[in-house]
Amino acid sequence: LANPAVRSLIVDIAASPTTIEAARDGLVGGPYDIEDLVRIGLLSVEDGRARLAFNYLSAGDQRRIAARAAEDARDLAQRIIGQRGAIERAAEDLAATPEDRRRALFFILGCMALDWEGLAFTEEHGYRIGATVTGDGFAYTPWMKEDASGISRRGLYWGSHNAAAGAFTFTTFGDHHSLPRRALPDLAFNKEPPFALSALADALVRLREGSDATQDDSMVSYLTDLEYVQRERGQLTVAIPILSADADAAVTEIVGLVRNAIDAWHTDRYSAIAKELADLTPGRHGVPFAVVYTEVWHYVFGYTNLYLSEARLVADPYAPDSRFPGFVPVLWHSSLRR
């Protein structure tokens, strides 16, 4: 898709299926042919015409998805807010202050439940198709979206970045408006940090437990510069949520409550959404809606997370005092994700 001739052909076919001969002419002299594009899942050939076989979304498609998701997500958010008492009781021991608990819930509700569990649930129940092209050791879904002016993803919290750090995992979860994120593990993706992620995780866990006597001063300075650690009245305190293995019962209960809401919401809403959005560009080319639904679901749970933050059930990453605008960094024990 980075090849100009391929990209131009895809855009042309998106507007209208074309003959195989015309499609071949569009690729003459380039490194790829029609068979390549069929093999990797970009095109299908039916009755002598080339059609799209993947999730190409025009600017108009994206606006329609966003508008429909913004409406339906309010219902999902209300179903979750209806469980507020149970969710907050389960989270009581996760952090010392209400705001710290809301940061932890931003990750548990928004990332673990709506994002990870939501994607697993929708695929498991056939609402969504995951990888569309599979082979020996690989599985992927091709994707292409037209640059669309006027569509803001600020506050649509749907993106997690993760890296293992010993027994723990560093995660940032938030919107894509705030990229790049000055946090871990994002900083390690392009440049090796001065300390191993496992050593940084260990230092944070020990600091949270009140043990700072043996800390490496340079490591503490690094974590302080990242605002993962702050010094108050001469004491070092951890400024990000840390979820240990002891959080398992709380996480299991909260994710279960959200999964039930996701289940009921899909029973009530999915058919109408699929019907309304059936004629998006991929649908007009015969691509199943379940392939397109991966994008739709991201908008739905992205808006849901926005509404949950507005209701102050979870943290607002754009609050005036937020140290990490647009996202929340978390360190969590890897056993919490099954």
Salt bridges, closest charged atoms under 4 A:
GLU35 OE2 - ARG24 NH2 2.78
ASP36 OD1 - ARG39 NH2 3.23
ASP72 OD2 - ARG68 NE 2.41
ASP72 OD1 - ARG269 NH1 2.67
ASP75 OD2 - ARG79 NE 2.79
ASP75 OD2 - ARG269 NE 3.55
GLU88 OE2 - ARG84 NE 3.05
GLU99 OE1 - ARG102 NH2 3.03
GLU99 OE1 - ARG312 NH2 3.95
ASP100 OD1 - ARG103 NH1 2.58
GLU117 OE2 - ARG259 NH1 2.20
GLU123 OE1 - ARG128 NH2 3.30
GLU124 OE2 - HIS125 NE2 3.76
GLU124 OE1 - ARG259 NH2 3.26
ASP186 OD2 - HIS161 ND1 2.49
ASP202 OD2 - ARG206 NE 2.95
ASP225 OD2 - ARG182 NH2 2.59
ASP248 OD1 - ARG338 NH2 2.23
ASP268 OD2 - ARG79 NH2 2.73
GLU276 OE1 - ARG68 NH1 2.29
ASP279 OD1 - ARG64 NH2 2.95
GLU295 OE2 - LYS145 NZ 2.94
